[in-house]
Amino acid sequence: MEEAIQAYHIREMERLRSKARHDEAQAIWNAERKAERRNTMTIAKNLLRVGDSIDKIITVTGLTREEIQSLRDAD
């Protein structure tokens, strides 16, 4: 009986370690996506400031027309 309990605890600890590794990887992935988005928005703002067309900014950044127009309206 004691061996079964010990085996259960070992499996549970491994499950928790695996979950922690997954959660950490997910947090890193999310942080990278957020940083990429921030950089893309900065590029779009700069392109707007120098007078590039919305169509060109869409091509360069992959943002939608609405996203770019909201950046333009925010300035």
Biopython code that builds the backbone (N, CA, C, O; Angstrom):
import numpy as np
from Bio.PDB.StructureBuilder import StructureBuilder

atoms = [
    (1, "MET", "N", (0.812, -1.191, 0.000)),
    (1, "MET", "CA", (0.000, 0.000, 0.000)),
    (1, "MET", "C", (0.859, 1.261, 0.000)),
    (1, "MET", "O", (0.591, 2.204, -0.744)),
    (2, "GLU", "N", (1.886, 1.270, 0.834)),
    (2, "GLU", "CA", (2.774, 2.420, 0.918)),
    (2, "GLU", "C", (3.503, 2.667, -0.405)),
    (2, "GLU", "O", (3.723, 3.814, -0.794)),
    (3, "GLU", "N", (3.874, 1.589, -1.087)),
    (3, "GLU", "CA", (4.550, 1.716, -2.383)),
    (3, "GLU", "C", (3.618, 2.344, -3.415)),
    (3, "GLU", "O", (4.053, 3.152, -4.235)),
    (4, "ALA", "N", (2.355, 1.980, -3.377)),
    (4, "ALA", "CA", (1.377, 2.545, -4.308)),
    (4, "ALA", "C", (1.215, 4.043, -4.061)),
    (4, "ALA", "O", (1.131, 4.826, -5.007)),
    (5, "ILE", "N", (1.173, 4.434, -2.803)),
    (5, "ILE", "CA", (1.055, 5.854, -2.462)),
    (5, "ILE", "C", (2.296, 6.610, -2.929)),
    (5, "ILE", "O", (2.193, 7.701, -3.491)),
    (6, "GLN", "N", (3.445, 6.034, -2.698)),
    (6, "GLN", "CA", (4.698, 6.661, -3.117)),
    (6, "GLN", "C", (4.758, 6.784, -4.640)),
    (6, "GLN", "O", (5.190, 7.812, -5.161)),
    (7, "ALA", "N", (4.333, 5.761, -5.344)),
    (7, "ALA", "CA", (4.315, 5.800, -6.809)),
    (7, "ALA", "C", (3.358, 6.883, -7.293)),
    (7, "ALA", "O", (3.650, 7.600, -8.249)),
    (8, "TYR", "N", (2.216, 6.994, -6.627)),
    (8, "TYR", "CA", (1.254, 8.047, -6.985)),
    (8, "TYR", "C", (1.889, 9.423, -6.810)),
    (8, "TYR", "O", (1.764, 10.282, -7.683)),
    (9, "HIS", "N", (2.565, 9.632, -5.689)),
    (9, "HIS", "CA", (3.201, 10.932, -5.430)),
    (9, "HIS", "C", (4.268, 11.257, -6.475)),
    (9, "HIS", "O", (4.396, 12.402, -6.909)),
    (10, "ILE", "N", (5.016, 10.258, -6.865)),
    (10, "ILE", "CA", (6.050, 10.462, -7.892)),
    (10, "ILE", "C", (5.408, 10.859, -9.219)),
    (10, "ILE", "O", (5.864, 11.792, -9.879)),
    (11, "ARG", "N", (4.340, 10.144, -9.611)),
    (11, "ARG", "CA", (3.634, 10.478, -10.863)),
    (11, "ARG", "C", (3.027, 11.886, -10.798)),
    (11, "ARG", "O", (3.074, 12.644, -11.767)),
    (12, "GLU", "N", (2.463, 12.212, -9.645)),
    (12, "GLU", "CA", (1.850, 13.542, -9.487)),
    (12, "GLU", "C", (2.911, 14.642, -9.555)),
    (12, "GLU", "O", (2.679, 15.685, -10.167)),
    (13, "MET", "N", (4.048, 14.424, -8.945)),
    (13, "MET", "CA", (5.130, 15.415, -9.006)),
    (13, "MET", "C", (5.601, 15.603, -10.442)),
    (13, "MET", "O", (5.851, 16.730, -10.867)),
    (14, "GLU", "N", (5.726, 14.518, -11.189)),
    (14, "GLU", "CA", (6.147, 14.612, -12.587)),
    (14, "GLU", "C", (5.091, 15.339, -13.412)),
    (14, "GLU", "O", (5.429, 16.133, -14.290)),
    (15, "ARG", "N", (3.819, 15.074, -13.137)),
    (15, "ARG", "CA", (2.746, 15.771, -13.841)),
    (15, "ARG", "C", (2.810, 17.279, -13.570)),
    (15, "ARG", "O", (2.646, 18.090, -14.482)),
    (16, "LEU", "N", (3.045, 17.634, -12.328)),
    (16, "LEU", "CA", (3.133, 19.052, -11.963)),
    (16, "LEU", "C", (4.363, 19.711, -12.592)),
    (16, "LEU", "O", (4.298, 20.860, -13.032)),
    (17, "ARG", "N", (5.477, 18.988, -12.634)),
    (17, "ARG", "CA", (6.678, 19.528, -13.288)),
    (17, "ARG", "C", (6.424, 19.756, -14.776)),
    (17, "ARG", "O", (6.810, 20.782, -15.336)),
    (18, "SER", "N", (5.774, 18.791, -15.397)),
    (18, "SER", "CA", (5.455, 18.902, -16.820)),
    (18, "SER", "C", (4.530, 20.087, -17.072)),
    (18, "SER", "O", (4.728, 20.834, -18.030)),
    (19, "LYS", "N", (3.536, 20.263, -16.233)),
    (19, "LYS", "CA", (2.625, 21.400, -16.362)),
    (19, "LYS", "C", (3.374, 22.718, -16.186)),
    (19, "LYS", "O", (3.129, 23.674, -16.922)),
    (20, "ALA", "N", (4.273, 22.773, -15.226)),
    (20, "ALA", "CA", (5.055, 23.996, -14.998)),
    (20, "ALA", "C", (5.916, 24.324, -16.218)),
    (20, "ALA", "O", (6.022, 25.489, -16.604)),
    (21, "ARG", "N", (6.534, 23.304, -16.829)),
    (21, "ARG", "CA", (7.339, 23.530, -18.038)),
    (21, "ARG", "C", (6.458, 24.045, -19.174)),
    (21, "ARG", "O", (6.844, 24.958, -19.904)),
    (22, "HIS", "N", (5.275, 23.456, -19.317)),
    (22, "HIS", "CA", (4.344, 23.895, -20.352)),
    (22, "HIS", "C", (3.899, 25.341, -20.108)),
    (22, "HIS", "O", (3.875, 26.151, -21.035)),
    (23, "ASP", "N", (3.548, 25.658, -18.865)),
    (23, "ASP", "CA", (3.108, 27.008, -18.533)),
    (23, "ASP", "C", (4.213, 28.037, -18.794)),
    (23, "ASP", "O", (3.947, 29.136, -19.279)),
    (24, "GLU", "N", (5.442, 27.669, -18.469)),
    (24, "GLU", "CA", (6.575, 28.566, -18.705)),
    (24, "GLU", "C", (6.773, 28.797, -20.203)),
    (24, "GLU", "O", (6.969, 29.930, -20.642)),
    (25, "ALA", "N", (6.720, 27.723, -20.978)),
    (25, "ALA", "CA", (6.883, 27.855, -22.431)),
    (25, "ALA", "C", (5.760, 28.710, -23.015)),
    (25, "ALA", "O", (6.001, 29.525, -23.906)),
    (26, "GLN", "N", (4.560, 28.534, -22.530)),
    (26, "GLN", "CA", (3.417, 29.324, -23.006)),
    (26, "GLN", "C", (3.598, 30.799, -22.664)),
    (26, "GLN", "O", (3.303, 31.667, -23.486)),
    (27, "ALA", "N", (4.077, 31.087, -21.466)),
    (27, "ALA", "CA", (4.317, 32.476, -21.058)),
    (27, "ALA", "C", (5.382, 33.125, -21.933)),
    (27, "ALA", "O", (5.238, 34.284, -22.322)),
    (28, "ILE", "N", (6.433, 32.403, -22.242)),
    (28, "ILE", "CA", (7.497, 32.926, -23.109)),
    (28, "ILE", "C", (6.946, 33.184, -24.505)),
    (28, "ILE", "O", (7.212, 34.233, -25.093)),
    (29, "TRP", "N", (6.189, 32.246, -25.033)),
    (29, "TRP", "CA", (5.603, 32.404, -26.362)),
    (29, "TRP", "C", (4.706, 33.636, -26.408)),
    (29, "TRP", "O", (4.777, 34.427, -27.349)),
    (30, "ASN", "N", (3.860, 33.795, -25.386)),
    (30, "ASN", "CA", (2.971, 34.955, -25.335)),
    (30, "ASN", "C", (3.750, 36.264, -25.255)),
    (30, "ASN", "O", (3.383, 37.245, -25.902)),
    (31, "ALA", "N", (4.808, 36.284, -24.474)),
    (31, "ALA", "CA", (5.630, 37.490, -24.343)),
    (31, "ALA", "C", (6.294, 37.841, -25.675)),
    (31, "ALA", "O", (6.381, 39.012, -26.042)),
    (32, "GLU", "N", (6.757, 36.824, -26.390)),
    (32, "GLU", "CA", (7.381, 37.066, -27.694)),
    (32, "GLU", "C", (6.363, 37.624, -28.688)),
    (32, "GLU", "O", (6.675, 38.548, -29.439)),
    (33, "ARG", "N", (5.147, 37.068, -28.697)),
    (33, "ARG", "CA", (4.097, 37.567, -29.611)),
    (33, "ARG", "C", (3.748, 39.019, -29.278)),
    (33, "ARG", "O", (3.557, 39.842, -30.173)),
    (34, "LYS", "N", (3.668, 39.322, -27.986)),
    (34, "LYS", "CA", (3.342, 40.685, -27.558)),
    (34, "LYS", "C", (4.435, 41.660, -27.996)),
    (34, "LYS", "O", (4.135, 42.765, -28.447)),
    (35, "ALA", "N", (5.686, 41.262, -27.865)),
    (35, "ALA", "CA", (6.806, 42.112, -28.290)),
    (35, "ALA", "C", (6.790, 42.301, -29.805)),
    (35, "ALA", "O", (7.031, 43.403, -30.297)),
    (36, "GLU", "N", (6.507, 41.233, -30.540)),
    (36, "GLU", "CA", (6.418, 41.354, -32.005)),
    (36, "GLU", "C", (5.311, 42.320, -32.397)),
    (36, "GLU", "O", (5.490, 43.145, -33.293)),
    (37, "ARG", "N", (4.184, 42.221, -31.739)),
    (37, "ARG", "CA", (3.045, 43.107, -32.032)),
    (37, "ARG", "C", (3.419, 44.564, -31.749)),
    (37, "ARG", "O", (3.119, 45.454, -32.544)),
    (38, "ARG", "N", (4.070, 44.796, -30.617)),
    (38, "ARG", "CA", (4.498, 46.152, -30.247)),
    (38, "ARG", "C", (5.459, 46.713, -31.299)),
    (38, "ARG", "O", (5.352, 47.876, -31.687)),
    (39, "ASN", "N", (6.394, 45.882, -31.753)),
    (39, "ASN", "CA", (7.352, 46.324, -32.774)),
    (39, "ASN", "C", (6.648, 46.630, -34.093)),
    (39, "ASN", "O", (6.968, 47.615, -34.757)),
    (40, "THR", "N", (5.701, 45.795, -34.467)),
    (40, "THR", "CA", (4.953, 46.020, -35.706)),
    (40, "THR", "C", (4.174, 47.322, -35.636)),
    (40, "THR", "O", (4.134, 48.079, -36.606)),
    (41, "MET", "N", (3.562, 47.585, -34.502)),
    (41, "MET", "CA", (2.801, 48.827, -34.339)),
    (41, "MET", "C", (3.728, 50.046, -34.403)),
    (41, "MET", "O", (3.362, 51.073, -34.974)),
    (42, "THR", "N", (4.913, 49.935, -33.827)),
    (42, "THR", "CA", (5.883, 51.030, -33.882)),
    (42, "THR", "C", (6.309, 51.296, -35.315)),
    (42, "THR", "O", (6.400, 52.450, -35.736)),
    (43, "ILE", "N", (6.569, 50.239, -36.063)),
    (43, "ILE", "CA", (6.941, 50.390, -37.475)),
    (43, "ILE", "C", (5.818, 51.072, -38.236)),
    (43, "ILE", "O", (6.068, 51.986, -39.021)),
    (44, "ALA", "N", (4.586, 50.637, -38.013)),
    (44, "ALA", "CA", (3.446, 51.235, -38.703)),
    (44, "ALA", "C", (3.312, 52.716, -38.364)),
    (44, "ALA", "O", (3.064, 53.531, -39.252)),
    (45, "LYS", "N", (3.470, 53.070, -37.102)),
    (45, "LYS", "CA", (3.399, 54.478, -36.693)),
    (45, "LYS", "C", (4.468, 55.300, -37.407)),
    (45, "LYS", "O", (4.201, 56.399, -37.893)),
    (46, "ASN", "N", (5.677, 54.755, -37.464)),
    (46, "ASN", "CA", (6.765, 55.472, -38.127)),
    (46, "ASN", "C", (6.493, 55.645, -39.624)),
    (46, "ASN", "O", (6.770, 56.703, -40.190)),
    (47, "LEU", "N", (5.957, 54.616, -40.253)),
    (47, "LEU", "CA", (5.632, 54.718, -41.674)),
    (47, "LEU", "C", (4.532, 55.756, -41.911)),
    (47, "LEU", "O", (4.561, 56.484, -42.902)),
    (48, "LEU", "N", (3.570, 55.816, -41.001)),
    (48, "LEU", "CA", (2.534, 56.850, -41.113)),
    (48, "LEU", "C", (3.145, 58.246, -40.992)),
    (48, "LEU", "O", (2.788, 59.153, -41.742)),
    (49, "ARG", "N", (4.065, 58.411, -40.046)),
    (49, "ARG", "CA", (4.693, 59.719, -39.820)),
    (49, "ARG", "C", (5.460, 60.220, -41.048)),
    (49, "ARG", "O", (5.503, 61.422, -41.313)),
    (50, "VAL", "N", (6.062, 59.289, -41.791)),
    (50, "VAL", "CA", (6.828, 59.720, -42.970)),
    (50, "VAL", "C", (5.949, 59.801, -44.211)),
    (50, "VAL", "O", (6.434, 60.089, -45.306)),
    (51, "GLY", "N", (4.654, 59.545, -44.036)),
    (51, "GLY", "CA", (3.723, 59.752, -45.131)),
    (51, "GLY", "C", (3.481, 58.576, -46.053)),
    (51, "GLY", "O", (2.922, 58.752, -47.135)),
    (52, "ASP", "N", (3.885, 57.382, -45.654)),
    (52, "ASP", "CA", (3.609, 56.221, -46.511)),
    (52, "ASP", "C", (2.108, 55.939, -46.544)),
    (52, "ASP", "O", (1.381, 56.249, -45.600)),
    (53, "SER", "N", (1.666, 55.353, -47.636)),
    (53, "SER", "CA", (0.242, 55.065, -47.806)),
    (53, "SER", "C", (-0.178, 53.896, -46.915)),
    (53, "SER", "O", (0.638, 53.057, -46.534)),
    (54, "ILE", "N", (-1.452, 53.866, -46.601)),
    (54, "ILE", "CA", (-1.987, 52.773, -45.788)),
    (54, "ILE", "C", (-1.795, 51.447, -46.510)),
    (54, "ILE", "O", (-1.477, 50.438, -45.880)),
    (55, "ASP", "N", (-1.986, 51.441, -47.830)),
    (55, "ASP", "CA", (-1.797, 50.183, -48.579)),
    (55, "ASP", "C", (-0.370, 49.668, -48.451)),
    (55, "ASP", "O", (-0.154, 48.465, -48.307)),
    (56, "LYS", "N", (0.595, 50.562, -48.502)),
    (56, "LYS", "CA", (1.992, 50.141, -48.349)),
    (56, "LYS", "C", (2.239, 49.613, -46.937)),
    (56, "LYS", "O", (2.929, 48.609, -46.758)),
    (57, "ILE", "N", (1.676, 50.288, -45.941)),
    (57, "ILE", "CA", (1.872, 49.864, -44.555)),
    (57, "ILE", "C", (1.235, 48.495, -44.325)),
    (57, "ILE", "O", (1.788, 47.667, -43.601)),
    (58, "ILE", "N", (0.077, 48.256, -44.935)),
    (58, "ILE", "CA", (-0.558, 46.941, -44.844)),
    (58, "ILE", "C", (0.381, 45.870, -45.393)),
    (58, "ILE", "O", (0.562, 44.817, -44.782)),
    (59, "THR", "N", (0.974, 46.150, -46.545)),
    (59, "THR", "CA", (1.882, 45.197, -47.177)),
    (59, "THR", "C", (3.113, 44.932, -46.309)),
    (59, "THR", "O", (3.538, 43.787, -46.155)),
    (60, "VAL", "N", (3.673, 45.989, -45.750)),
    (60, "VAL", "CA", (4.914, 45.866, -44.978)),
    (60, "VAL", "C", (4.681, 45.191, -43.628)),
    (60, "VAL", "O", (5.482, 44.360, -43.200)),
    (61, "THR", "N", (3.587, 45.549, -42.960)),
    (61, "THR", "CA", (3.401, 45.090, -41.577)),
    (61, "THR", "C", (2.460, 43.910, -41.423)),
    (61, "THR", "O", (2.561, 43.157, -40.454)),
    (62, "GLY", "N", (1.541, 43.740, -42.371)),
    (62, "GLY", "CA", (0.533, 42.698, -42.220)),
    (62, "GLY", "C", (-0.641, 43.121, -41.346)),
    (62, "GLY", "O", (-1.531, 42.318, -41.067)),
    (63, "LEU", "N", (-0.646, 44.376, -40.916)),
    (63, "LEU", "CA", (-1.767, 44.872, -40.124)),
    (63, "LEU", "C", (-2.974, 45.095, -41.024)),
    (63, "LEU", "O", (-2.851, 45.188, -42.246)),
    (64, "THR", "N", (-4.133, 45.178, -40.402)),
    (64, "THR", "CA", (-5.344, 45.459, -41.168)),
    (64, "THR", "C", (-5.480, 46.966, -41.387)),
    (64, "THR", "O", (-4.852, 47.771, -40.698)),
    (65, "ARG", "N", (-6.297, 47.317, -42.341)),
    (65, "ARG", "CA", (-6.566, 48.731, -42.618)),
    (65, "ARG", "C", (-7.121, 49.418, -41.358)),
    (65, "ARG", "O", (-6.743, 50.545, -41.036)),
    (66, "GLU", "N", (-8.012, 48.730, -40.663)),
    (66, "GLU", "CA", (-8.611, 49.293, -39.454)),
    (66, "GLU", "C", (-7.568, 49.544, -38.368)),
    (66, "GLU", "O", (-7.607, 50.573, -37.694)),
    (67, "GLU", "N", (-6.639, 48.609, -38.197)),
    (67, "GLU", "CA", (-5.590, 48.787, -37.192)),
    (67, "GLU", "C", (-4.724, 49.998, -37.520)),
    (67, "GLU", "O", (-4.363, 50.770, -36.632)),
    (68, "ILE", "N", (-4.397, 50.158, -38.787)),
    (68, "ILE", "CA", (-3.550, 51.280, -39.200)),
    (68, "ILE", "C", (-4.312, 52.596, -39.061)),
    (68, "ILE", "O", (-3.752, 53.599, -38.617)),
    (69, "GLN", "N", (-5.577, 52.590, -39.436)),
    (69, "GLN", "CA", (-6.366, 53.809, -39.292)),
    (69, "GLN", "C", (-6.524, 54.195, -37.821)),
    (69, "GLN", "O", (-6.539, 55.380, -37.490)),
    (70, "SER", "N", (-6.640, 53.227, -36.960)),
    (70, "SER", "CA", (-6.744, 53.544, -35.522)),
    (70, "SER", "C", (-5.439, 54.143, -35.000)),
    (70, "SER", "O", (-5.454, 54.987, -34.105)),
    (71, "LEU", "N", (-4.310, 53.703, -35.562)),
    (71, "LEU", "CA", (-3.028, 54.308, -35.173)),
    (71, "LEU", "C", (-2.969, 55.754, -35.648)),
    (71, "LEU", "O", (-2.513, 56.641, -34.926)),
    (72, "ARG", "N", (-3.433, 55.975, -36.858)),
    (72, "ARG", "CA", (-3.424, 57.318, -37.440)),
    (72, "ARG", "C", (-4.342, 58.239, -36.627)),
    (72, "ARG", "O", (-3.996, 59.388, -36.355)),
    (73, "ASP", "N", (-5.501, 57.728, -36.249)),
    (73, "ASP", "CA", (-6.457, 58.524, -35.479)),
    (73, "ASP", "C", (-5.956, 58.816, -34.065)),
    (73, "ASP", "O", (-6.322, 59.833, -33.477)),
    (74, "ALA", "N", (-5.123, 57.934, -33.516)),
    (74, "ALA", "CA", (-4.611, 58.109, -32.155)),
    (74, "ALA", "C", (-3.564, 59.205, -32.070)),
    (74, "ALA", "O", (-3.351, 59.776, -31.001)),
    (75, "ASP", "N", (-2.903, 59.508, -33.191)),
    (75, "ASP", "CA", (-1.863, 60.560, -33.162)),
    (75, "ASP", "C", (-2.407, 61.932, -33.182)),
    (75, "ASP", "O", (-1.644, 62.899, -33.161)),
]
sb = StructureBuilder()
sb.init_structure("model")
sb.init_model(0)
sb.init_chain("A")
sb.init_seg("    ")
for serial, (resi, resn, name, xyz) in enumerate(atoms, 1):
    if name == "N":
        sb.init_residue(resn, " ", resi, " ")
    sb.init_atom(name, np.array(xyz, "f"), 0.0, 1.0, " ", f" {name:<3s}", serial, name[0])
structure = sb.get_structure()
